Amino acid sequence: MELLREIAELYVQRADWFGGLLLAHIGLALAAIAMSGTLGLLLGTSIAEHPRAAPPVMGLCNVLYTIPAISLLGILIPFSGIGNKTAVIALTIYGIMPMVRNTYVGLTSLDPDILEAAKGMGSTRMQALLRVKLPMAAGVILAGVRNMVVMTISVAGIASFVGAGGLGVAIYRGITIYNPAMTAAGSILIALLAILCDLVLGALERYFKKRGS
């Protein structure tokens, strides 16, 4: 109870500071989400259309995904320095994997009869992709987006260790000055942000799956 009281007092006394960190965290996460979402969708679509490229691309994504976040940040520092740039690159690399996987699975698990019907109606390869395949796979792709968004928001919390902004600053400062309340306050806001995004994207995912079915 004492810890909860201290956390509540921190939110009241340093509301502006936490508000600034929250906005910085959202900006950092959104930049990485936009990049990993775009790259992941393009890569997933490409290997779905060219199956021979799928094994090496998926293998590379799996390898990158297994590298610990703090290690990846350390590896990138000599190339991109410290700050938001390095954090965005690392978060983008992490976010690509769920996007590639779900896009590939969504596009390669469609009903072949529907695809054959689209082809029989004279649709070109690009028309079939844009008007049939992607809309039908939207539910599965959104599941990848949901996973990627939640993961990106969570992992962005350690970006402060390479000089980036966001709520990780509160966590890092709380650790360095041994202030459990500040560390918990930053962690709680990250968790709440991730949960909120998960709920919104979960509702969208159910809508598109229902519509697709």
C-alpha positions as CSV (number, residue, x, y, z in Angstrom):
1,M,0.0,0.0,0.0
2,E,2.9,2.3,0.8
3,L,4.3,1.8,-2.7
4,L,0.9,2.5,-4.4
5,R,0.6,5.7,-2.4
6,E,4.1,6.8,-3.5
7,I,3.2,6.0,-7.2
8,A,0.0,8.0,-7.0
9,E,1.9,11.0,-5.5
10,L,4.5,10.8,-8.3
11,Y,1.7,10.9,-10.9
12,V,0.2,14.0,-9.2
13,Q,3.5,15.8,-8.5
14,R,5.2,15.1,-11.8
15,A,2.2,14.8,-14.1
16,D,3.8,17.1,-16.8
17,W,7.0,15.0,-16.8
18,F,5.2,11.7,-17.1
19,G,2.9,13.2,-19.8
20,G,6.0,14.3,-21.8
21,L,7.5,10.8,-21.4
22,L,4.3,9.2,-22.5
23,L,4.1,11.3,-25.6
24,A,7.7,10.6,-26.4
25,H,7.1,6.9,-25.9
26,I,4.1,6.9,-28.2
27,G,6.1,8.8,-30.9
28,L,9.0,6.3,-30.6
29,A,6.7,3.3,-30.9
30,L,4.7,4.8,-33.7
31,A,7.8,5.4,-35.8
32,A,9.0,1.8,-35.3
33,I,5.4,0.4,-35.9
34,A,5.0,2.3,-39.2
35,M,8.4,1.1,-40.5
36,S,8.1,-2.5,-39.4
37,G,4.5,-2.7,-40.5
38,T,5.3,-1.5,-44.0
39,L,8.4,-3.6,-44.4
40,G,6.8,-6.7,-42.9
41,L,3.7,-6.4,-45.1
42,L,5.8,-6.0,-48.2
43,L,8.2,-8.8,-47.3
44,G,5.3,-11.2,-46.3
45,T,3.4,-10.4,-49.5
46,S,6.5,-10.9,-51.6
47,I,7.4,-14.3,-50.2
48,A,3.8,-15.4,-50.4
49,E,3.8,-14.6,-54.1
50,H,7.3,-16.1,-54.6
51,P,7.3,-19.2,-52.3
52,R,11.0,-20.1,-53.0
53,A,12.1,-17.0,-51.2
54,A,10.1,-17.9,-48.1
55,P,12.5,-20.2,-46.3
56,P,15.6,-17.9,-46.3
57,V,13.5,-14.8,-45.5
58,M,11.7,-16.5,-42.6
59,G,14.9,-18.0,-41.4
60,L,16.6,-14.6,-41.3
61,C,13.6,-13.1,-39.5
62,N,13.7,-15.9,-36.9
63,V,17.4,-15.3,-36.2
64,L,17.0,-11.6,-35.8
65,Y,14.0,-12.2,-33.5
66,T,16.0,-14.4,-31.1
67,I,18.6,-11.7,-30.4
68,P,18.0,-10.1,-27.0
69,A,16.8,-6.6,-27.2
70,I,19.5,-5.1,-25.1
71,S,22.1,-6.9,-27.1
72,L,20.7,-5.7,-30.4
73,L,20.8,-2.1,-29.1
74,G,24.4,-2.6,-28.1
75,I,25.3,-4.0,-31.6
76,L,23.7,-1.0,-33.3
77,I,25.4,1.7,-31.3
78,P,28.7,1.7,-33.3
79,F,26.7,2.1,-36.5
80,S,23.9,4.5,-35.6
81,G,25.1,6.0,-32.3
82,I,22.9,6.6,-29.3
83,G,19.4,8.1,-29.1
84,N,16.0,7.6,-30.8
85,K,17.5,6.5,-34.1
86,T,19.1,3.4,-32.7
87,A,16.0,2.6,-30.7
88,V,13.7,2.9,-33.8
89,I,16.0,0.7,-35.8
90,A,16.0,-2.0,-33.1
91,L,12.3,-1.9,-32.6
92,T,11.7,-2.1,-36.3
93,I,13.8,-5.2,-36.6
94,Y,11.9,-6.8,-33.8
95,G,8.5,-5.8,-35.3
96,I,9.2,-7.2,-38.7
97,M,9.0,-10.9,-37.7
98,P,5.3,-11.1,-36.6
99,M,4.3,-9.0,-39.6
100,V,6.1,-11.2,-42.1
101,R,4.9,-14.4,-40.5
102,N,1.2,-13.4,-40.3
103,T,1.1,-11.9,-43.7
104,Y,2.7,-15.0,-45.3
105,V,0.4,-17.4,-43.4
106,G,-2.7,-15.3,-44.1
107,L,-2.0,-15.1,-47.9
108,T,-1.0,-18.8,-48.3
109,S,-3.9,-20.3,-46.3
110,L,-6.8,-18.8,-48.4
111,D,-9.4,-21.0,-50.0
112,P,-8.0,-22.0,-53.4
113,D,-11.5,-22.2,-55.0
114,I,-12.0,-18.4,-54.3
115,L,-8.7,-17.6,-55.8
116,E,-9.5,-19.7,-58.8
117,A,-12.8,-18.0,-59.2
118,A,-11.1,-14.6,-59.1
119,K,-8.6,-15.8,-61.8
120,G,-11.5,-17.1,-63.9
121,M,-13.2,-13.7,-63.8
122,G,-10.2,-12.2,-65.5
123,S,-8.4,-10.7,-62.5
124,T,-4.8,-10.0,-63.0
125,R,-2.2,-11.1,-60.4
126,M,-2.1,-7.7,-58.8
127,Q,-5.9,-7.3,-58.9
128,A,-6.3,-10.7,-57.2
129,L,-3.8,-9.7,-54.5
130,L,-5.3,-6.2,-53.8
131,R,-9.0,-7.0,-54.1
132,V,-9.2,-10.6,-53.0
133,K,-6.2,-12.0,-51.1
134,L,-5.3,-9.1,-48.8
135,P,-8.9,-8.3,-47.8
136,M,-9.5,-12.0,-47.0
137,A,-6.3,-12.3,-45.1
138,A,-6.9,-9.0,-43.2
139,G,-7.9,-10.7,-40.0
140,V,-4.7,-12.8,-39.8
141,I,-2.5,-9.8,-40.8
142,L,-4.1,-7.7,-38.1
143,A,-3.3,-10.4,-35.5
144,G,0.4,-9.9,-36.6
145,V,-0.1,-6.1,-36.3
146,R,-1.6,-6.6,-32.8
147,N,1.4,-8.7,-31.7
148,M,3.9,-6.3,-33.2
149,V,2.3,-3.2,-31.6
150,V,2.2,-4.6,-28.1
151,M,5.7,-6.0,-28.4
152,T,7.1,-2.7,-29.7
153,I,5.4,-0.6,-26.9
154,S,6.8,-3.0,-24.3
155,V,10.4,-3.3,-25.7
156,A,10.6,0.5,-26.2
157,G,10.8,0.7,-22.4
158,I,14.5,-0.3,-22.5
159,A,15.4,2.2,-25.2
160,S,16.4,4.7,-22.5
161,F,19.5,2.5,-22.0
162,V,20.8,3.9,-25.3
163,G,19.8,7.5,-24.7
164,A,16.3,7.3,-26.3
165,G,13.3,9.0,-24.7
166,G,10.0,7.5,-23.6
167,L,8.7,6.0,-20.4
168,G,11.9,3.9,-20.1
169,V,13.5,7.1,-18.8
170,A,11.4,6.9,-15.7
171,I,12.3,3.2,-15.3
172,Y,16.0,3.8,-15.8
173,R,16.1,6.8,-13.4
174,G,14.2,4.8,-10.8
175,I,16.7,2.0,-11.0
176,T,19.8,4.3,-10.9
177,I,18.6,6.3,-7.8
178,Y,16.9,3.2,-6.3
179,N,13.4,4.6,-6.4
180,P,11.0,1.6,-6.7
181,A,8.0,4.0,-7.0
182,M,9.4,5.8,-10.1
183,T,10.4,2.5,-11.7
184,A,6.9,1.1,-11.1
185,A,5.2,4.3,-12.3
186,G,6.9,4.1,-15.6
187,S,6.3,0.3,-16.0
188,I,2.6,0.8,-15.2
189,L,2.1,3.4,-17.9
190,I,3.8,1.2,-20.4
191,A,1.6,-1.7,-19.5
192,L,-1.6,0.4,-19.6
193,L,-0.6,1.7,-23.1
194,A,0.1,-1.8,-24.4
195,I,-3.2,-3.1,-23.0
196,L,-5.2,-0.3,-24.5
197,C,-3.7,-0.8,-27.9
198,D,-4.2,-4.6,-27.6
199,L,-7.9,-4.1,-26.8
200,V,-8.4,-1.7,-29.8
201,L,-6.6,-3.9,-32.2
202,G,-8.3,-7.0,-30.9
203,A,-11.7,-5.5,-31.7
204,L,-10.5,-4.6,-35.2
205,E,-9.1,-8.1,-35.6
206,R,-12.4,-9.8,-34.6
207,Y,-14.3,-7.4,-37.0
208,F,-12.2,-8.2,-40.0
209,K,-12.2,-12.0,-39.3
210,K,-16.0,-11.9,-39.0
211,R,-16.3,-9.9,-42.2
212,G,-13.8,-12.2,-44.0
213,S,-15.6,-15.4,-43.0
